[in-house]
Amino acid sequence: MLLPYYKQGLIEAGCDEAGRGCLAGSVYAAAVIFPPDYHNDLLNDSKQLTAKQRYALRDEIERDAVAWALGIVTAQEIDEMNILRASITAMHRAIDGLKVRPQHLIVDGNSFLPYYEKRGGRDASIPYATVVKGDGKYLSIAAASVLAKTYRDDYMKELHKEFPYYGWDHNAGYPTKEHRKGIENHGTTPYHRMTFNLTGTVQLELPFADS
């Protein structure tokens, strides 16, 4: 059973992203605040759920959350700032969109940068904790993973209608053989991340390092 909070007694937002390892499309992130001591026995890391379960849970999350929001960073922005920075920026943008201001953040993974907001006329960061595999440990992070995943999947299915050569309606832009074959046969699109190893033929270090 996933835990309802990391810091008891605080307004806590869970954050996660989807699409970091893709060759095309934006990175999506979500931030979710649940009521104190919220429980949902079906909620889990989005990767452990079927698509049907994710979409059913999305409705429950949006109904039950005190606040939730999405943040998006485009492929062009990813190429400009690198994928790690883009993932964190997407989470910051999701936090920007929350209608309730959190007092604490819990973030899936092991990398984050302080999120600053105005308090008393000065910039102050919201305390945070990074949690490796947090989407399988805390409800709010799991919920954020579900929202980020489902909304990004919807977005990639829409892009597939415009560019039907890459299988984005089912591979969501990840580096599958079909996707790379599409790049080989039809070239790239405005949605491809040009700093990534698109063809898989050149051994490049994936741009996960914040440099």
Backbone as a printed PyTorch tensor [residue, N CA C, xyz], in Angstrom:
tensor([[[  0.8470,  -1.1980,   0.0000],
         [  0.0000,   0.0000,   0.0000],
         [  0.8850,   1.2520,   0.0000]],

        [[  0.5670,   2.1900,  -0.8670],
         [  1.3530,   3.4130,  -0.9660],
         [  1.0580,   4.3510,   0.2000]],

        [[  2.0350,   5.1560,   0.5560],
         [  1.9170,   6.0420,   1.7130],
         [  1.2400,   7.3590,   1.3330]],

        [[  0.4670,   7.9470,   2.2510],
         [ -0.2680,   9.1760,   1.9370],
         [  0.5780,  10.4410,   2.0330]],

        [[  1.7290,  10.3810,   2.6890],
         [  2.5380,  11.5880,   2.8350],
         [  3.9740,  11.2140,   3.1910]],

        [[  4.8620,  12.1630,   2.9440],
         [  6.2610,  12.0650,   3.3600],
         [  6.4770,  12.8780,   4.6260]],

        [[  5.8820,  14.0920,   4.6460],
         [  5.9280,  14.9730,   5.8180],
         [  4.5050,  15.1770,   6.3330]],

        [[  4.1960,  14.5860,   7.4410],
         [  2.8600,  14.6910,   7.9910],
         [  2.5730,  16.1160,   8.4390]],

        [[  1.3360,  16.5590,   8.2350],
         [  0.8970,  17.8590,   8.7170],
         [  1.1870,  19.0130,   7.7830]],

        [[  1.7710,  18.7500,   6.6090],
         [  2.0590,  19.8020,   5.6370],
         [  1.2290,  19.5970,   4.3750]],

        [[  0.9840,  20.6900,   3.6650],
         [  0.3710,  20.5920,   2.3400],
         [  1.4760,  20.1290,   1.3900]],

        [[  1.3550,  18.8980,   0.9300],
         [  2.4520,  18.2720,   0.1980],
         [  2.0170,  17.9390,  -1.2280]],

        [[  2.8660,  18.2830,  -2.1850],
         [  2.6060,  17.9710,  -3.5820],
         [  3.5830,  16.9160,  -4.0660]],

        [[  3.0590,  15.9000,  -4.7280],
         [  3.8910,  14.9010,  -5.3820],
         [  4.1000,  15.2760,  -6.8360]],

        [[  5.3130,  15.0550,  -7.3460],
         [  5.6690,  15.4610,  -8.7070],
         [  6.3160,  14.3030,  -9.4540]],

        [[  5.9770,  14.1910, -10.7280],
         [  6.6170,  13.2000, -11.5860],
         [  6.4870,  13.6600, -13.0340]],

        [[  7.2870,  13.0230, -13.9100],
         [  7.2560,  13.3900, -15.3300],
         [  7.0960,  12.1430, -16.1850]],

        [[  6.7870,  12.3680, -17.4690],
         [  6.6810,  11.2840, -18.4390],
         [  7.2830,  11.7460, -19.7540]],

        [[  7.9730,  10.8190, -20.4160],
         [  8.5090,  11.1080, -21.7340],
         [  9.9640,  11.4880, -21.7720]],

        [[ 10.6600,  11.2980, -20.6840],
         [ 12.0660,  11.7020, -20.6400],
         [ 12.9240,  10.9310, -21.6360]],

        [[ 12.6740,   9.6540, -21.8150],
         [ 13.5020,   8.8370, -22.6930],
         [ 13.0330,   8.7600, -24.1270]],

        [[ 12.0780,   9.5750, -24.5130],
         [ 11.5330,   9.5290, -25.8670],
         [ 12.4320,  10.2620, -26.8650]],

        [[ 12.2740,   9.9160, -28.1260],
         [ 12.9920,  10.5960, -29.1970],
         [ 12.2160,  11.7860, -29.7370]],

        [[ 10.9380,  11.8480, -29.4360],
         [ 10.0950,  12.9010, -29.9940],
         [  9.0430,  13.3270, -28.9720]],

        [[  8.5590,  14.5460, -29.1460],
         [  7.4860,  15.0500, -28.3120],
         [  7.9650,  15.7620, -27.0620]],

        [[  7.0500,  16.4520, -26.4520],
         [  7.3210,  17.2030, -25.2300],
         [  7.4690,  16.2680, -24.0350]],

        [[  8.1180,  16.7720, -23.0110],
         [  8.0840,  16.1410, -21.6930],
         [  6.8790,  16.7040, -20.9460]],

        [[  6.1160,  15.8320, -20.3350],
         [  4.9730,  16.2280, -19.5120],
         [  5.2890,  15.9390, -18.0480]],

        [[  4.8720,  16.8150, -17.1750],
         [  4.9940,  16.5750, -15.7370],
         [  3.6690,  16.9260, -15.0710]],

        [[  3.4810,  16.3910, -13.8910],
         [  2.2840,  16.7040, -13.1170],
         [  2.6600,  16.8970, -11.6560]],

        [[  1.8560,  17.6860, -10.9720],
         [  1.9630,  17.8730,  -9.5260],
         [  0.5750,  17.6540,  -8.9370]],

        [[  0.5110,  16.9100,  -7.8430],
         [ -0.7750,  16.5450,  -7.2420],
         [ -0.7120,  16.7450,  -5.7380]],

        [[ -1.7570,  17.3660,  -5.2060],
         [ -1.9430,  17.5000,  -3.7550],
         [ -3.2200,  16.7550,  -3.3800]],

        [[ -3.1060,  15.8040,  -2.4760],
         [ -4.2690,  15.0710,  -1.9950],
         [ -4.6820,  15.5780,  -0.6090]],

        [[ -5.9130,  15.3030,  -0.2090],
         [ -6.3230,  15.6260,   1.1650],
         [ -5.4840,  14.8420,   2.1720]],

        [[ -5.4080,  15.3080,   3.4090],
         [ -4.6550,  14.5730,   4.4330],
         [ -5.1700,  13.1380,   4.5820]],

        [[ -4.2390,  12.2020,   4.7090],
         [ -4.5690,  10.7910,   4.9330],
         [ -5.4220,  10.1880,   3.8170]],

        [[ -5.2330,  10.6750,   2.5980],
         [ -5.9460,  10.1230,   1.4370],
         [ -5.4950,   8.6890,   1.1900]],

        [[ -6.4210,   7.8440,   0.7430],
         [ -6.1070,   6.4550,   0.4130],
         [ -6.7590,   6.0900,  -0.9100]],

        [[ -6.0720,   5.2920,  -1.6760],
         [ -6.6330,   4.7320,  -2.9060],
         [ -5.8650,   3.4350,  -3.1820]],

        [[ -6.5040,   2.3210,  -2.9510],
         [ -5.8280,   1.0290,  -3.0350],
         [ -5.4340,   0.6570,  -4.4650]],

        [[ -6.0360,   1.2970,  -5.4660],
         [ -5.7420,   0.9660,  -6.8600],
         [ -4.5840,   1.7750,  -7.4290]],

        [[ -4.2520,   2.8590,  -6.7740],
         [ -3.2430,   3.7720,  -7.3130],
         [ -1.8480,   3.1890,  -7.1410]],

        [[ -1.0650,   3.2650,  -8.2430],
         [  0.2910,   2.7250,  -8.2220],
         [  1.1060,   3.4360,  -9.2980]],

        [[  2.3800,   3.1500,  -9.3310],
         [  3.2500,   3.6220, -10.3970],
         [  2.5700,   3.3540, -11.7350]],

        [[  2.4860,   4.3880, -12.6030],
         [  1.7480,   4.2570, -13.8590],
         [  2.2860,   3.1260, -14.7300]],

        [[  3.5840,   2.8180, -14.6150],
         [  4.1720,   1.7500, -15.4290],
         [  3.6650,   0.3730, -15.0050]],

        [[  3.1000,   0.2580, -13.8140],
         [  2.5760,  -1.0100, -13.3160],
         [  1.0880,  -1.1790, -13.6160]],

        [[  0.5000,  -0.2060, -14.2900],
         [ -0.9330,  -0.2090, -14.5590],
         [ -1.1970,  -0.3920, -16.0520]],

        [[ -2.3520,  -0.9330, -16.3770],
         [ -2.7670,  -0.9830, -17.7750],
         [ -3.2660,   0.3990, -18.1990]],

        [[ -3.3610,   0.6070, -19.5060],
         [ -3.8710,   1.8840, -20.0010],
         [ -5.2880,   2.1320, -19.4770]],

        [[ -6.1210,   1.1030, -19.4610],
         [ -7.4860,   1.2500, -18.9640],
         [ -7.4910,   1.6810, -17.4980]],

        [[ -6.6260,   1.0710, -16.6990],
         [ -6.5370,   1.4290, -15.2810],
         [ -6.0530,   2.8690, -15.1110]],

        [[ -5.0720,   3.2640, -15.9140],
         [ -4.5530,   4.6340, -15.8060],
         [ -5.6250,   5.6670, -16.0840]],

        [[ -6.3980,   5.4490, -17.1400],
         [ -7.4140,   6.4490, -17.4950],
         [ -8.5590,   6.4720, -16.4830]],

        [[ -8.8970,   5.3190, -15.9270],
         [ -9.9160,   5.2970, -14.8660],
         [ -9.4050,   6.0330, -13.6360]],

        [[ -8.1360,   5.8070, -13.2910],
         [ -7.5510,   6.4770, -12.1330],
         [ -7.3970,   7.9780, -12.3740]],

        [[ -7.1600,   8.3750, -13.6070],
         [ -7.0530,   9.8070, -13.8830],
         [ -8.3210,  10.5370, -13.4480]],

        [[ -9.4680,   9.9600, -13.7640],
         [-10.7370,  10.5760, -13.3420],
         [-10.8250,  10.6570, -11.8210]],

        [[-10.3970,   9.6010, -11.1330],
         [-10.4560,   9.6030,  -9.6670],
         [ -9.4920,  10.6320,  -9.0790]],

        [[ -8.3050,  10.7110,  -9.6360],
         [ -7.3100,  11.6620,  -9.1390],
         [ -7.8290,  13.0920,  -9.2920]],

        [[ -8.3530,  13.4100, -10.4550],
         [ -8.8330,  14.7730, -10.6940],
         [-10.0370,  15.1020,  -9.8220]],

        [[-10.8230,  14.0920,  -9.5090],
         [-11.9860,  14.3030,  -8.6250],
         [-11.5580,  14.4780,  -7.1770]],

        [[-10.5910,  13.6910,  -6.7210],
         [-10.2590,  13.6380,  -5.2990],
         [ -9.1750,  14.6290,  -4.8740]],

        [[ -8.3410,  15.0640,  -5.7870],
         [ -7.2020,  15.9110,  -5.4200],
         [ -7.6620,  17.2760,  -4.9170]],

        [[ -6.9440,  17.7880,  -3.9580],
         [ -7.1390,  19.1800,  -3.5300],
         [ -6.7300,  20.1170,  -4.6590]],

        [[ -5.6530,  19.7450,  -5.3570],
         [ -5.1900,  20.5190,  -6.5100],
         [ -4.3090,  19.6210,  -7.3710]],

        [[ -4.3260,  19.8630,  -8.6720],
         [ -3.4260,  19.1640,  -9.5890],
         [ -3.1680,  20.0720, -10.7840]],

        [[ -2.0280,  19.8600, -11.4370],
         [ -1.6820,  20.6730, -12.5970],
         [ -0.6380,  19.9510, -13.4300]],

        [[ -0.5700,  20.3370, -14.7030],
         [  0.4170,  19.7960, -15.6280],
         [  1.4480,  20.8530, -15.9700]],

        [[  2.6380,  20.4000, -16.3400],
         [  3.6880,  21.2630, -16.8680],
         [  4.2850,  20.6100, -18.0990]],

        [[  4.5880,  21.3950, -19.1230],
         [  5.0460,  20.8580, -20.4060],
         [  6.2920,  21.6020, -20.8560]],

        [[  7.2690,  20.8580, -21.3860],
         [  8.4530,  21.4390, -22.0160],
         [  8.5710,  20.8220, -23.4010]],

        [[  8.6700,  21.6400, -24.4300],
         [  8.6360,  21.1720, -25.8040],
         [  9.9550,  20.5330, -26.2250]],

        [[  9.9060,  19.8480, -27.3610],
         [ 11.1150,  19.2330, -27.9080],
         [ 12.1850,  20.2800, -28.2030]],

        [[ 11.7770,  21.4280, -28.7080],
         [ 12.7350,  22.4970, -28.9940],
         [ 13.4050,  22.9810, -27.7150]],

        [[ 12.6290,  23.1080, -26.6570],
         [ 13.1980,  23.5180, -25.3720],
         [ 14.1290,  22.4460, -24.8150]],

        [[ 13.7600,  21.1830, -25.0070],
         [ 14.6210,  20.0890, -24.5540],
         [ 15.9840,  20.1800, -25.2260]],

        [[ 15.9850,  20.4490, -26.5320],
         [ 17.2510,  20.5690, -27.2580],
         [ 18.0810,  21.7450, -26.7580]],

        [[ 17.4210,  22.7750, -26.2790],
         [ 18.1320,  23.9600, -25.8060],
         [ 18.7140,  23.7670, -24.4060]],

        [[ 17.9970,  23.0240, -23.5460],
         [ 18.4020,  23.0010, -22.1360],
         [ 18.8840,  21.6420, -21.6350]],

        [[ 18.7580,  20.5930, -22.3630],
         [ 19.0400,  19.1860, -22.0540],
         [ 17.8640,  18.5520, -21.3120]],

        [[ 17.8050,  17.2230, -21.3760],
         [ 16.5950,  16.5260, -20.9380],
         [ 16.3980,  16.5520, -19.4200]],

        [[ 17.4740,  16.5010, -18.6600],
         [ 17.3030,  16.5470, -17.2060],
         [ 16.7460,  17.8990, -16.7770]],

        [[ 17.3470,  18.9550, -17.2770],
         [ 16.8500,  20.2970, -16.9550],
         [ 15.4020,  20.4680, -17.4310]],

        [[ 15.1010,  19.9150, -18.6040],
         [ 13.7430,  20.0300, -19.1320],
         [ 12.7370,  19.3050, -18.2440]],

        [[ 13.1190,  18.1200, -17.7430],
         [ 12.2140,  17.3680, -16.8680],
         [ 11.9190,  18.1400, -15.5880]],

        [[ 12.9420,  18.7460, -15.0220],
         [ 12.7640,  19.5330, -13.8040],
         [ 11.9450,  20.7860, -14.1020]],

        [[ 12.2120,  21.4230, -15.2340],
         [ 11.4430,  22.6120, -15.6150],
         [  9.9690,  22.2730, -15.7850]],

        [[  9.6740,  21.1190, -16.3880],
         [  8.2810,  20.7010, -16.5410],
         [  7.6140,  20.5370, -15.1780]],

        [[  8.3350,  19.9680, -14.1990],
         [  7.7670,  19.8340, -12.8600],
         [  7.5660,  21.1990, -12.2100]],

        [[  8.5150,  22.1090, -12.3960],
         [  8.3360,  23.4670, -11.8760],
         [  7.0960,  24.1190, -12.4840]],

        [[  6.8850,  23.9320, -13.7720],
         [  5.7090,  24.5210, -14.4230],
         [  4.4250,  23.9020, -13.8900]],

        [[  4.4550,  22.6040, -13.5800],
         [  3.2800,  21.9830, -12.9750],
         [  2.9970,  22.5950, -11.6020]],

        [[  4.0360,  22.7910, -10.8110],
         [  3.8530,  23.4220,  -9.4920],
         [  3.3200,  24.8380,  -9.6560]],

        [[  3.8110,  25.5490, -10.6840],
         [  3.2850,  26.8880, -10.9750],
         [  1.7690,  26.8790, -11.1180]],

        [[  1.2400,  25.8090, -11.6960],
         [ -0.1830,  25.7530, -12.0080],
         [ -1.0860,  25.3210, -10.8720]],

        [[ -0.5170,  24.9150,  -9.7450],
         [ -1.3540,  24.4710,  -8.6260],
         [ -2.1400,  25.6360,  -8.0360]],

        [[ -3.4160,  25.4130,  -7.7970],
         [ -4.2630,  26.4530,  -7.2120],
         [ -4.1070,  26.5410,  -5.6970]],

        [[ -3.5080,  25.5240,  -5.1000],
         [ -3.1790,  25.5200,  -3.6750],
         [ -1.6650,  25.4690,  -3.5670]],

        [[ -1.0840,  26.3490,  -2.7770],
         [  0.3760,  26.3910,  -2.6800],
         [  0.8880,  25.3280,  -1.7150]],

        [[  1.7590,  24.4620,  -2.1760],
         [  2.2930,  23.4150,  -1.2960],
         [  3.3260,  23.9610,  -0.3150]],

        [[  3.4240,  23.2830,   0.8130],
         [  4.4510,  23.5970,   1.8200],
         [  5.6470,  22.6490,   1.7300]],

        [[  5.4660,  21.5640,   0.9860],
         [  6.5320,  20.5780,   0.8250],
         [  6.3120,  19.8560,  -0.4950]],

        [[  7.4170,  19.4510,  -1.1380],
         [  7.3620,  18.7360,  -2.4090],
         [  8.0470,  17.3890,  -2.2620]],

        [[  7.4710,  16.3710,  -2.8790],
         [  8.1570,  15.0960,  -3.0160],
         [  8.2210,  14.7740,  -4.5050]],

        [[  9.4130,  14.4240,  -4.9580],
         [  9.7100,  14.3220,  -6.3790],
         [ 10.2480,  12.9370,  -6.6920]],

        [[  9.6940,  12.3090,  -7.7280],
         [ 10.2010,  11.0050,  -8.1300],
         [ 11.6090,  11.1260,  -8.7000]],

        [[ 12.4870,  10.1990,  -8.3280],
         [ 13.8430,  10.1970,  -8.8580],
         [ 14.8540,  10.7200,  -7.8570]],

        [[ 16.0150,  11.1080,  -8.3690],
         [ 17.0810,  11.5910,  -7.4850],
         [ 17.6170,  12.9570,  -7.8880]],

        [[ 16.9320,  13.6440,  -8.8070],
         [ 17.4120,  14.9530,  -9.2630],
         [ 16.2790,  15.9710,  -9.2500]],

        [[ 16.5680,  17.1320,  -8.7080],
         [ 15.5960,  18.2310,  -8.6870],
         [ 16.3710,  19.5060,  -8.4160]],

        [[ 15.7650,  20.6200,  -8.7110],
         [ 16.3130,  21.9330,  -8.3780],
         [ 15.3000,  22.6860,  -7.5380]],

        [[ 15.7360,  23.5260,  -6.6140],
         [ 14.7910,  24.2290,  -5.7450],
         [ 13.7470,  25.0090,  -6.5410]],

        [[ 12.5200,  24.9480,  -6.0530],
         [ 11.4150,  25.7120,  -6.6360],
         [ 11.2000,  26.9440,  -5.7690]],

        [[ 11.3250,  28.1160,  -6.3870],
         [ 11.2270,  29.3680,  -5.6380],
         [  9.8880,  30.0460,  -5.8770]],

        [[  9.3750,  30.6700,  -4.8400],
         [  8.1740,  31.4880,  -4.9500],
         [  8.3280,  32.7020,  -4.0430]],

        [[  7.4830,  33.6880,  -4.2750],
         [  7.5220,  34.9120,  -3.4790],
         [  6.8480,  34.6880,  -2.1320]],

        [[  7.5880,  34.9800,  -1.0830],
         [  7.0090,  34.9210,   0.2700],
         [  7.4760,  36.1340,   1.0370]],

        [[  6.5310,  36.9490,   1.4740],
         [  6.8840,  38.1210,   2.2640],
         [  7.8050,  39.0710,   1.5230]],

        [[  7.6270,  39.1680,   0.2130],
         [  8.4260,  40.0870,  -0.5800],
         [  9.8020,  39.5740,  -0.9520]],

        [[ 10.0810,  38.2970,  -0.6850],
         [ 11.3940,  37.7470,  -1.0370],
         [ 11.2000,  36.3660,  -1.6590]],

        [[ 12.1990,  35.9560,  -2.4220],
         [ 12.1650,  34.6200,  -3.0090],
         [ 12.5410,  33.5920,  -1.9530]],

        [[ 11.7230,  32.5510,  -1.8430],
         [ 12.0020,  31.4770,  -0.8970],
         [ 11.6900,  30.1480,  -1.5690]],

        [[ 12.5000,  29.1520,  -1.3010],
         [ 12.2770,  27.8550,  -1.9270],
         [ 11.3740,  26.9970,  -1.0500]],

        [[ 10.5790,  26.1670,  -1.7140],
         [  9.7410,  25.2080,  -1.0020],
         [ 10.5930,  23.9870,  -0.6750]],

        [[ 10.6240,  23.5470,   0.5750],
         [ 11.3980,  22.3430,   0.9130],
         [ 10.9510,  21.1490,   0.0750]],

        [[ 11.8950,  20.2830,  -0.2610],
         [ 11.5480,  19.1280,  -1.0850],
         [ 12.4010,  17.9290,  -0.7020]],

        [[ 11.8980,  16.7680,  -1.1220],
         [ 12.6560,  15.5190,  -0.9900],
         [ 12.5400,  14.7670,  -2.3030]],

        [[ 13.6570,  14.2160,  -2.7810],
         [ 13.6270,  13.3320,  -3.9370],
         [ 13.5400,  11.8930,  -3.4360]],

        [[ 12.7550,  11.0920,  -4.1400],
         [ 12.5130,   9.7150,  -3.7160],
         [ 12.7040,   8.7940,  -4.9170]],

        [[ 13.7410,   7.9750,  -4.8910],
         [ 13.9550,   7.0220,  -5.9670],
         [ 12.8020,   6.0160,  -5.9830]],

        [[ 12.2210,   5.8140,  -7.1560],
         [ 11.0410,   4.9590,  -7.3330],
         [  9.8940,   5.4190,  -6.4440]],

        [[  9.8040,   6.7370,  -6.2940],
         [  8.7550,   7.3000,  -5.4440],
         [  7.3550,   7.0650,  -5.9580]],

        [[  7.2200,   6.8280,  -7.2840],
         [  5.8880,   6.5700,  -7.8290],
         [  5.3400,   5.2230,  -7.3870]],

        [[  6.1880,   4.3850,  -6.7880],
         [  5.7290,   3.1330,  -6.2060],
         [  5.6930,   3.1660,  -4.6940]],

        [[  5.8670,   4.3790,  -4.1100],
         [  5.9200,   4.5010,  -2.6480],
         [  4.9140,   5.5000,  -2.0900]],

        [[  4.6360,   6.5820,  -2.8290],
         [  3.7730,   7.6500,  -2.3070],
         [  2.6180,   7.9210,  -3.2640]],

        [[  1.4380,   8.0760,  -2.6970],
         [  0.2310,   8.2390,  -3.4980],
         [  0.2880,   9.4580,  -4.4050]],

        [[  0.7690,  10.5810,  -3.8830],
         [  0.7400,  11.7980,  -4.6880],
         [  1.7160,  11.7220,  -5.8610]],

        [[  2.8620,  11.0530,  -5.6730],
         [  3.7950,  10.8770,  -6.7830],
         [  3.2100,   9.9020,  -7.8010]],

        [[  2.6100,   8.8250,  -7.3270],
         [  1.9660,   7.8740,  -8.2340],
         [  0.8730,   8.5640,  -9.0470]],

        [[  0.1030,   9.4100,  -8.3930],
         [ -0.9500,  10.1420,  -9.0970],
         [ -0.3640,  11.0680, -10.1490]],

        [[  0.7350,  11.7350,  -9.8050],
         [  1.3930,  12.6050, -10.7770],
         [  1.8970,  11.8000, -11.9680]],

        [[  2.4050,  10.5870, -11.7040],
         [  2.8860,   9.7500, -12.8060],
         [  1.7410,   9.3460, -13.7260]],

        [[  0.5780,   9.0700, -13.1660],
         [ -0.5900,   8.6970, -13.9680],
         [ -1.0600,   9.8780, -14.8320]],

        [[ -1.1430,  11.0490, -14.2340],
         [ -1.5850,  12.2170, -15.0000],
         [ -0.5900,  12.5520, -16.1050]],

        [[  0.6900,  12.5780, -15.7780],
         [  1.7000,  12.9130, -16.7850],
         [  1.6760,  11.9000, -17.9240]],

        [[  1.5930,  10.6280, -17.5920],
         [  1.5990,   9.5730, -18.6040],
         [  0.3710,   9.6440, -19.5080]],

        [[ -0.8160,   9.7480, -18.9290],
         [ -2.0270,   9.7080, -19.7500],
         [ -2.1690,  10.9490, -20.6230]],

        [[ -1.8620,  12.1140, -20.0710],
         [ -1.9840,  13.3210, -20.8920],
         [ -0.9100,  13.3540, -21.9780]],

        [[  0.2620,  12.8320, -21.6820],
         [  1.2760,  12.7670, -22.7330],
         [  0.8880,  11.7550, -23.8100]],

        [[  0.3380,  10.6300, -23.4090],
         [ -0.1260,   9.6500, -24.3990],
         [ -1.1850,  10.2640, -25.3150]],

        [[ -2.1040,  11.0220, -24.7350],
         [ -3.1320,  11.6970, -25.5480],
         [ -2.4870,  12.6320, -26.5690]],

        [[ -1.4970,  13.3820, -26.1070],
         [ -0.7790,  14.3250, -26.9740],
         [ -0.0690,  13.6050, -28.1130]],

        [[  0.5930,  12.4880, -27.8220],
         [  1.3160,  11.7600, -28.8600],
         [  0.3520,  11.1210, -29.8670]],

        [[ -0.8110,  10.7150, -29.4100],
         [ -1.8130,  10.1830, -30.3440],
         [ -2.3060,  11.2590, -31.2960]],

        [[ -2.4100,  12.4800, -30.8110],
         [ -2.7870,  13.5890, -31.6910],
         [ -1.6750,  13.8690, -32.7030]],

        [[ -0.4170,  13.8360, -32.2650],
         [  0.6850,  14.0380, -33.1930],
         [  0.7380,  12.9300, -34.2450]],

        [[  0.3610,  11.7250, -33.8580],
         [  0.3450,  10.5970, -34.7910],
         [ -0.5810,  10.8670, -35.9760]],

        [[ -1.6650,  11.5940, -35.7470],
         [ -2.5860,  11.9050, -36.8410],
         [ -1.9080,  12.7800, -37.8930]],

        [[ -0.9970,  13.6190, -37.4500],
         [ -0.2720,  14.5050, -38.3590],
         [  0.9100,  13.7900, -39.0070]],

        [[  1.5560,  12.9190, -38.2320],
         [  2.7450,  12.2020, -38.7130],
         [  2.5800,  10.7140, -38.3990]],

        [[  1.9140,   9.9650, -39.2830],
         [  1.5500,   8.5710, -38.9710],
         [  2.6240,   7.5450, -39.2890]],

        [[  3.8670,   7.9660, -39.4590],
         [  4.9190,   7.0630, -39.9330],
         [  5.7620,   6.4570, -38.8130]],

        [[  5.5210,   6.8450, -37.5680],
         [  6.4510,   6.4970, -36.4980],
         [  5.8380,   5.6450, -35.3840]],

        [[  4.5450,   5.3750, -35.4750],
         [  3.8910,   4.5510, -34.4570],
         [  3.6620,   5.2470, -33.1390]],

        [[  3.5500,   6.5690, -33.1770],
         [  3.4170,   7.3170, -31.9240],
         [  2.1250,   7.0350, -31.1810]],

        [[  1.1320,   6.4950, -31.8840],
         [ -0.1340,   6.1940, -31.2050],
         [  0.0010,   5.0320, -30.2350]],

        [[  1.0890,   4.2400, -30.3690],
         [  1.2910,   3.1430, -29.4210],
         [  2.6800,   3.1030, -28.8080]],

        [[  3.6830,   3.7630, -29.4240],
         [  5.0060,   3.7790, -28.7660],
         [  5.2950,   5.1040, -28.0590]],

        [[  4.4020,   6.0830, -28.2250],
         [  4.4820,   7.3670, -27.5070],
         [  5.7890,   8.1190, -27.7380]],

        [[  6.4890,   7.7690, -28.8250],
         [  7.7240,   8.4770, -29.1380],
         [  8.9730,   7.8380, -28.5920]],

        [[  8.8520,   6.6820, -27.9300],
         [ 10.0280,   6.0020, -27.4030],
         [ 10.8460,   5.3730, -28.5520]],

        [[ 12.1030,   5.0440, -28.3210],
         [ 12.9910,   4.5880, -29.3980],
         [ 12.7860,   3.1210, -29.7720]],

        [[ 11.6240,   2.8050, -30.3060],
         [ 11.3500,   1.4600, -30.7920],
         [ 11.9450,   1.2800, -32.1940]],

        [[ 12.0290,   0.0270, -32.6330],
         [ 12.5080,  -0.2470, -33.9930],
         [ 11.6090,   0.4260, -35.0250]],

        [[ 10.3070,   0.3880, -34.7850],
         [  9.3560,   1.0090, -35.7070],
         [  9.5890,   2.5090, -35.8120]],

        [[  9.8010,   3.1360, -34.6650],
         [ 10.0190,   4.5830, -34.6630],
         [ 11.2880,   4.9270, -35.4310]],

        [[ 12.3520,   4.2040, -35.1660],
         [ 13.6110,   4.5000, -35.8410],
         [ 13.5420,   4.1670, -37.3300]],

        [[ 12.7820,   3.1580, -37.6920],
         [ 12.5850,   2.8490, -39.1170],
         [ 11.8350,   3.9820, -39.7950]],

        [[ 10.8640,   4.5650, -39.0920],
         [ 10.1450,   5.7060, -39.6340],
         [ 11.0510,   6.8990, -39.8750]],

        [[ 11.9850,   7.1260, -38.9480],
         [ 12.9470,   8.2190, -39.1330],
         [ 13.8320,   7.9380, -40.3430]],

        [[ 14.2540,   6.6870, -40.4880],
         [ 15.1070,   6.3110, -41.6180],
         [ 14.3900,   6.5240, -42.9470]],

        [[ 13.0980,   6.1960, -42.9890],
         [ 12.3550,   6.2510, -44.2470],
         [ 11.7490,   7.6190, -44.5400]],

        [[ 11.3890,   8.3600, -43.5050],
         [ 10.6350,   9.6060, -43.7030],
         [ 11.3170,  10.8340, -43.1180]],

        [[ 12.4630,  10.6460, -42.4730],
         [ 13.1490,  11.7750, -41.8780],
         [ 12.5320,  12.1870, -40.5580]],

        [[ 12.9570,  13.3360, -40.0710],
         [ 12.4850,  13.8200, -38.7810],
         [ 11.3340,  14.8050, -38.9530]],

        [[ 10.7190,  15.1580, -37.8510],
         [  9.6050,  16.1050, -37.8090],
         [  9.9770,  17.2560, -36.8800]],

        [[  9.1590,  18.3050, -36.8430],
         [  9.4190,  19.3920, -35.8850],
         [  9.3210,  18.9430, -34.4290]],

        [[  8.8080,  17.7320, -34.1990],
         [  8.6240,  17.2500, -32.8300],
         [  9.7590,  16.3450, -32.3690]],

        [[ 10.7030,  16.0430, -33.2330],
         [ 11.8230,  15.2090, -32.8260],
         [ 12.8540,  16.0280, -32.0310]],

        [[ 13.4960,  15.3440, -31.1030],
         [ 14.5380,  15.9540, -30.2750],
         [ 15.8740,  15.7640, -30.9910]],

        [[ 16.3390,  16.8210, -31.6040],
         [ 17.4650,  16.6990, -32.5170],
         [ 18.7980,  16.4650, -31.8080]],

        [[ 18.8540,  16.6690, -30.5170],
         [ 20.0750,  16.3950, -29.7550],
         [ 20.1500,  14.9430, -29.2990]],

        [[ 19.1180,  14.1540, -29.5910],
         [ 19.0980,  12.7470, -29.1930],
         [ 19.6530,  11.8740, -30.3290]],

        [[ 20.0280,  10.6650, -29.9790],
         [ 20.5350,   9.6860, -30.9420],
         [ 19.3380,   9.0540, -31.6640]],

        [[ 18.8420,   9.7340, -32.6810],
         [ 17.5680,   9.3630, -33.2810],
         [ 17.6120,   8.0480, -34.0400]],

        [[ 18.6920,   7.7530, -34.7100],
         [ 18.7510,   6.5460, -35.5300],
         [ 19.2570,   5.3350, -34.7720]],

        [[ 19.9470,   5.5560, -33.6700],
         [ 20.5050,   4.4510, -32.9070],
         [ 21.7710,   3.8890, -33.5110]],

        [[ 22.2810,   4.5310, -34.5620],
         [ 23.4720,   4.0190, -35.2400],
         [ 24.7550,   4.6320, -34.7020]],

        [[ 24.6350,   5.7480, -33.9800],
         [ 25.8000,   6.4120, -33.4130],
         [ 25.7520,   6.2360, -31.9030]],

        [[ 26.8200,   5.7800, -31.3180],
         [ 26.8600,   5.5640, -29.8760],
         [ 27.1240,   6.8860, -29.1720]],

        [[ 26.0410,   7.5350, -28.7830],
         [ 26.1440,   8.8020, -28.0800],
         [ 25.6690,   8.6240, -26.6550]],

        [[ 26.2280,   9.4020, -25.7750],
         [ 25.7440,   9.4030, -24.3950],
         [ 24.4200,  10.1590, -24.3530]],

        [[ 23.3820,   9.5090, -23.8500],
         [ 22.0970,  10.2010, -23.7670],
         [ 22.2200,  11.4290, -22.8750]],

        [[ 21.5650,  12.5250, -23.2490],
         [ 21.7720,  13.7830, -22.5310],
         [ 21.0080,  13.8510, -21.2160]],

        [[ 21.2920,  12.9240, -20.3120],
         [ 20.6420,  12.9300, -19.0110],
         [ 21.4430,  13.7650, -18.0090]],

        [[ 22.7340,  13.9260, -18.2600],
         [ 23.5560,  14.6760, -17.3160],
         [ 23.2550,  16.1650, -17.4170]],

        [[ 23.1950,  16.8150, -16.2760],
         [ 22.9150,  18.2520, -16.2550],
         [ 24.2060,  19.0010, -16.4790]],

        [[ 24.5090,  19.2710, -17.7470],
         [ 25.7590,  19.9240, -18.0680],
         [ 25.5300,  21.0610, -19.0380]]])
